[in-house]
Amino acid sequence: MRSVIDILDLTVEELDGIIATAEDILAHPDAYADKCRRKKLATLFFEPSTRTRMSFEAAMLDLGGSVLSMASAASSSATKGESVADTAKVISQYADVIAMRHPKEGAALVAAKNAEIPVINAGDGGHCHPTQTLADLLTIHRRFGTFDGLTVGFCGDLKYGRTVHSLINALVRYRDVKFVLISPEELKLPDYSKQVILNNGNAFEEVSDLTAAFPALDVLYMTRVQQERFADRAEYERLKDTYILTADKLTGAKENIAILHPLPRVNEISVQVDAHPGAAYFEQVKNGKFMRMALILFVLSHNDGQPVDLLPRWTGTETPSHVCKNPTCITHTEQELAPVLRDGKCVYCEQ
Ligand code: NCD
C-alpha cells in the first residue's frame, strides 16, 4: 500500500505519470467520471483550509466517489483526547483513502503507520504539503513544458512555509534547477531543506532583496508569512509585510515569468498583479483539483491491502529515552510515541 507523506514518496517517473493523468483528465473529464464509484474519501482537517479540503472533495466527487468529512476539528473526538493513531485506525473502517491536515509536524506519518488505507498528507504543521506541490508542478509544467534548467525564486516565509519545503523536494530531482531563496534572516529555509538541495547537487543562493533577484527568475513562488506558527506575535507583526509584490516591481522580470502562490494571500501580492500575464496563482487552484484526482487514482490503484510501504527516510531507531527538540513535533502530543531517529534527526518532523 502507498501513502504520501511528502512528494519524495513518489518517484520522478510516478510524478510524471500523475502529471500525464491530470492532463488526460483535463482533456477528457467524462472518461473519469465513474472511476471511483463506491469509493469514499475521508477528509480529516484539524487545521483551517479552504482550497485543499474543497479541492480534495471536488476531486473525489468528479471521480464519481463520495466524501466523508468532519464539520470541524472542534467537533471531532480529538477534542476528547483521541490520538492520531486511533483516529486513523477508526477512519480506516469507513473509507478507502484519507486526506489529513494537522498542525503538528509528523502527524501524517503517524496516521500512515496506523491506517489500513492509504493516507495523503494535506499539510502537517510547518513540514510538508505534497498535494500543493502537485498543483504547483502542473502549473509550472503547463507554462514551461519542462522543469529542467529553470531558476526558481522562493520568497517570504521559507522557514514555516511547508509548501516551499515540498516543492523544493520535488524540483531537486529534475535537471539543473537553480534556487534563489529570498527571505529575511529570521525566516530562512530550515537546514534540513537546504541539505536536500545540497545533496542533489543543485545551486542555491540566499538573498533578502526581491527586486534585485527578479531578472534571473523563471518562476517566482511567493508565500504568506505563517502567522499561526509564530510563538511570538510581535515577531510576526514585524515580519509580515517584508515583501509586497506590486505591478511596478515586475518591470525587471523576464517576459514569461510565472508568479505562483499557494494562497491564501494576505498582503504579499497586490491585486493589481492579478492582471499580469505571469500571474498563475488561480491556475494553481484549478490544477490542484486535477492533480488530486490523479493522485487519488494512483493511491487507490496501489492498495493491495498490505501495510504501507514506507521509504527509509521515514524509518529509523525508536528512542524512548529521547525528547524531540522541536516543540511542535507530533511526538510531544501523541500517546506513548517516542522519537524515531535517523542520521541524528527525528523522522517525524525531520528536525
Ligand atoms: C498553504 C498551506 O496550507 O500551507 N495553503 C494551501 O494549502 N493552499 C499555504 C498557506 O497557508 O500559506
Boltz pocket constraint, residues with backbone or C-beta under 6 A from the ligand:
constraints:
  - pocket:
      binder: B
      contacts: [[A, 48], [A, 51], [A, 52], [A, 122], [A, 123], [A, 129], [A, 132], [A, 162], [A, 163], [A, 223], [A, 224], [A, 262], [A, 263], [A, 264]]
      max_distance: 6.0
